[in-house]
């Protein structure tokens, strides 16, 4: 029995570890009104430690229980322990929670107690959304099937947010807390997450109007909301540009401000050259600022500069090694470059961190489809739906459509399914139409996307889904106008 099943069977839905309240059923740590979400495997590891307090737990024991004896690399285990320590606020050199015992394993040294009645906040789990939990940039896989079973998926980011090297402004403790929360919510990639990110950054700005980092975070949130179809570019662009400009005015040496301006220039204006200057300056000012490398990878990939995109994506992953989004972003870059086997390798690494991730399995299906393996792609999509709770009778209907019409019929079925409140840009819709075999409607959607100035069009010249459209004069016109921005 895995730790995830054992913890519920034993009734340990909540317990205390040190001063944290642990709620395994929600994958949440809470303390003094603060909540930290963990990847499922990270929570399973903490539950295992809590069942053996003050005992040395070997690596083999963890693998046997948490991973059910599957083969996992030492890297995965090390990253999992790193993520757990980071979430608990622990320091491996001066541990208060998890001690490393040389050559033997790990030991939980913090006290473990049952949670008293009423301990911990009321459940504030983000409810399932109709929104796509997109991992940038696995956009192709996610937009074409996600409306069937969309759910918000927390990526469990624990990237260390520290003062930038050249930061002249010192955040107050309250403003810094709101800023950190905003960054965590921003990486959830869901409607609820973006709204919460906006609220936190707005709170940080209200507390400290002179903080460029908070303003930059707000600008990044506006860019994300537009990019993923939650809000219109016409509405979000002025807000993003104003926030980024104000951040730069407050501190011309703020890496956060330069990154926010570069991201906005790229996604709203398709200003590749201007974005490159801003992002290059951000990296120069603070080489440890992960979002600058993330945005650099996106920009380079849109320009078909795949070596540069890969290097930037790997740097972002190095800075944020416990976030599944960083692995799938790297995989997306590799897939664009036609390196499908390597892309699938990175996706498998992400699945080792979170085997039940809906969005990562969709990304795997997309990569398999690009690699010319439609049957394996469909099987992966189907498994993603099953893990996400799609009823058996719906799965049987999907199976029947695939058997008679292949993937094209599968996508046509998706187009007939009401999308509810799912964010759906015209660019994403165009990709679905291509996969469904309706090329005329795909071009129509791309023309609408151009009229709206959608950020996703930045990849129109490199997106492999659009290969069947490239001989069409209307597509060539759109592609030329986007390419001219470079």
Number of C-alpha atoms within 10 A of each C-alpha: 12 15 23 20 11 15 19 13 11 8 8 18 15 23 21 22 24 15 14 20 24 27 21 21 14 17 19 23 24 19 15 10 7 13 19 18 21 24 25 23 22 26 26 24 21 24 22 22 22 22 14 14 16 18 14 18 19 15 15 12 15 20 19 16 18 23 23 13 13 11 10 13 11 11 10 16 20 13 16 22 20 19 25 23 21 17 20 19 11 17 14 14 8 9 15 17 20 22 21 16 12 7 8 12 16 20 20 24 19 18 14 20 13 14 18 11 7 7 14 22 13 7 9 9 11 16 10 14 19 20 26 27 27 26 25 20 23 25 23 25 28 26 26 25 22 24 23 19 19 24 21 22 24 23 24 24 26 22 22 13 14 10 15 18 14 13 19 15 15 13 20 12 9 12 23 22 16 21 27 21 20 27 27 25 25 27 22 24 24 29 25 18 23 24 17 20 28 23 17 26 29 21 19 29 21 13 16 18 16 19 26 30 30 32 30 29 31 29 31 30 28 29 28 24 22 26 22 26 22 22 16 18 23 13 11 21 20 15 17 29 23 15 24 30 21 19 29 22 14 19 21 16 22 26 32 32 32 28 33 35 28 30 34 30 23 29 26 24 19 27 21 23 15 19 26 21 14 24 29 19 20 27 20 14 19 19 17 21 25 24 22 28 26 24 25 30 28 28 29 21 27 26 18 18 15 21 15 17 27 23 17 25 30 20 22 26 23 15 20 20 22 29 23 27 28 28 27 31 29 29 31 32 31 24 23 21 19 16 16 22 15 15 25 23 15 22 25 19 18 24 19 21 22 19 17 17 21 25 28 28 26 30 30 29 28 27 30 23 18 19 17 11 13 17 15 16 24 22 13 19 23 21 19 25 23 16 13 16 10 15 10 11 9 13 15 12 13 17 16 14 18 18 12 10 12 16 20 18 19 23 23 19 17 19 18 8 11 10 17 12 12 20 22 18 24 24 27 24 20 27 28 26 23 21 21 21 17 15 19 15 16 25 24 18 20 26 19 16 21 19 10 14 19 25 25 25 24 27 22 20 20 17 18 16 16 19 12 12 16 13 9 12 11 16 19 14 13 19 20 13 12 20 18 11 14 16
